[in-house]
Amino acid sequence: MLSKEELIKQTAKELFFSKGYLHATTQEIADAAGVNRSLINYYFRSRDLLFQTVYREAVDGLKLQLDKVLYDKIPFKEKLNLFIDVYMKELMKYPYRESFLITEICSKNFALKEKKKSAALAHFLQEIAQEMEKGTIKKGEPIQFMFNLFALMAFPVIMTPLYQKLLDISKEKYNKLIADRKQIILESIFN
């Protein structure tokens, strides 16, 4: 059984990142969690601090999973396959996290306070450069490769509501299209 603090965090994460209630109030979070709003203030002092806690835990959890993949000593294609699996699984679980992050960065700039570079990402960029030199993937700027990789993974998920409406696609069909993304991404990356 979750503690009240964990229940509040899980509920906030669900509202913010899974359901897309980007501006859920402390009262809405309390109601969804089935707790008194004063409990949120007791544990977190404000919605912003609750969000920062939930966001940091979500990002740290994803970073831990991705870093493990990036440092894994497996062939590059296998590594990329696993990286896409981990990222897309998390993205499908929390489809509004990226949108929420962008909204918060633009409005409060809190997420940009950390300027610590990711050693795992730097390692991966070097690996990308090596694969480019080998001819496994198209030569270019490794950062552009990363831009393309994340765009191929995240953009269709972030744009789900618009694409479903614009293209008149059922949720089931759209989920199938998203599930097919990994193979399409891998085919578009490797020479």
C-alpha positions in Angstrom: 0.0 0.0 0.0 1.3 3.4 -0.9 2.0 6.1 1.7 -0.1 9.2 1.4 2.9 11.1 0.0 3.5 8.4 -2.6 -0.2 8.3 -3.5 -0.2 12.1 -4.0 2.9 11.9 -6.2 1.5 9.0 -8.3 -1.8 10.8 -8.7 -0.1 14.0 -9.8 2.1 12.1 -12.2 -1.0 10.4 -13.7 -2.9 13.7 -14.0 0.1 15.7 -15.4 1.8 13.2 -17.7 -0.7 10.5 -18.5 -4.0 12.4 -18.8 -2.6 15.7 -19.9 -4.1 17.9 -17.2 -1.3 20.3 -17.5 -2.6 22.8 -15.1 -4.2 20.5 -12.5 -4.7 22.4 -9.3 -3.8 21.1 -5.8 -7.5 20.6 -5.2 -7.9 18.5 -8.4 -4.9 16.4 -7.4 -6.2 16.0 -3.8 -9.7 15.0 -5.1 -8.2 12.5 -7.6 -6.0 11.0 -4.8 -8.8 11.0 -2.3 -6.9 13.1 0.2 -7.4 16.5 1.8 -5.7 19.4 0.0 -3.8 20.3 3.2 -1.9 17.0 2.9 -0.4 18.2 -0.4 0.7 21.4 1.3 2.0 19.4 4.2 4.2 17.2 2.0 5.0 19.6 -0.8 4.2 23.2 0.2 2.8 24.1 -3.3 1.7 22.7 -6.6 5.0 23.9 -8.2 7.1 22.0 -5.6 4.9 18.9 -6.1 5.3 19.2 -9.8 9.1 19.6 -9.5 9.3 16.5 -7.3 7.1 14.4 -9.6 8.9 15.7 -12.7 12.4 15.1 -11.2 11.5 11.6 -10.2 10.0 10.8 -13.6 13.0 12.2 -15.4 15.5 10.5 -13.1 13.7 7.2 -13.6 13.8 7.5 -17.3 17.4 8.7 -17.3 18.5 5.8 -15.2 16.9 3.3 -17.7 18.3 5.1 -20.7 21.8 5.5 -19.2 21.9 1.8 -18.6 21.1 1.2 -22.3 23.6 3.8 -23.4 26.5 2.3 -21.4 25.6 -1.3 -22.3 28.4 -3.0 -24.3 26.2 -4.4 -27.0 26.2 -3.8 -30.8 25.0 -0.4 -31.8 21.9 -1.6 -33.7 20.9 -3.7 -30.7 21.5 -0.7 -28.4 19.4 1.6 -30.6 16.6 -1.0 -30.7 16.6 -1.2 -26.9 16.9 2.6 -26.5 13.8 3.1 -28.7 11.9 0.4 -26.7 12.6 2.0 -23.4 11.9 5.5 -24.5 8.7 4.7 -26.5 7.4 2.6 -23.6 7.8 5.5 -21.2 6.5 7.9 -23.8 3.3 5.9 -24.3 2.9 5.6 -20.5 3.3 9.4 -20.0 2.4 10.9 -23.4 2.1 14.5 -22.0 5.3 14.7 -20.1 7.2 16.3 -22.9 4.4 18.8 -23.6 4.2 19.6 -19.9 7.9 20.1 -19.6 7.9 22.5 -22.5 5.0 24.4 -21.0 6.7 24.7 -17.7 10.1 25.6 -19.2 8.4 28.4 -21.1 6.4 29.7 -18.2 8.7 29.3 -15.2 12.1 28.2 -16.6 12.6 26.0 -13.5 13.8 22.9 -15.5 16.6 24.8 -17.1 18.3 25.6 -13.8 20.3 22.3 -14.0 23.1 22.7 -16.4 24.8 19.4 -15.7 25.7 17.5 -18.8 24.8 13.9 -19.2 28.0 11.7 -19.3 25.9 8.9 -20.8 24.7 11.1 -23.6 28.2 12.3 -24.3 29.3 8.7 -24.5 26.4 7.9 -26.9 27.3 10.9 -29.1 30.8 9.5 -29.4 29.4 6.1 -30.3 27.2 7.7 -32.9 30.2 9.4 -34.5 32.1 6.0 -34.5 29.1 4.4 -36.3 29.1 7.2 -38.8 32.7 6.6 -39.5 32.1 2.9 -40.0 29.3 3.7 -42.4 26.7 1.9 -40.3 24.6 5.1 -40.3 24.6 8.2 -42.6 27.5 10.5 -41.8 26.7 13.9 -40.3 26.6 15.7 -37.0 25.9 13.3 -34.2 23.7 15.9 -32.5 21.6 16.1 -35.6 21.3 12.3 -35.4 20.0 12.7 -31.9 17.5 15.4 -32.9 16.2 13.1 -35.6 16.0 10.1 -33.4 14.0 11.9 -30.7 11.8 13.6 -33.3 11.0 10.3 -34.9 10.1 8.8 -31.5 8.4 11.7 -29.7 6.6 13.8 -32.3 4.0 11.3 -33.4 3.1 10.7 -29.7 3.0 14.3 -28.7 0.8 15.1 -31.8 -1.6 12.2 -31.1 -4.7 14.3 -30.5 -4.2 16.4 -33.6 -3.3 13.5 -35.9 -6.2 11.4 -34.7 -8.6 14.2 -35.4 -7.0 15.5 -38.6 -6.6 12.0 -40.1 -9.8 10.6 -38.6 -7.9 7.7 -37.0 -9.3 5.6 -34.2 -7.3 5.2 -31.0 -6.8 1.5 -31.7 -5.4 2.2 -35.2 -3.3 5.0 -33.9 -1.8 2.8 -31.2 -1.0 0.2 -33.9 0.7 2.9 -36.0 2.8 4.0 -33.0 3.7 0.4 -32.2 5.0 0.1 -35.8 7.3 3.2 -35.3 10.3 1.3 -33.9 10.8 -0.7 -37.1 10.2 2.3 -39.3 12.7 4.3 -37.2 15.4 1.6 -37.4 14.9 1.2 -41.1 15.3 4.9 -41.7 18.5 5.2 -39.6 20.7 2.3 -40.8 22.4 2.2 -44.2 
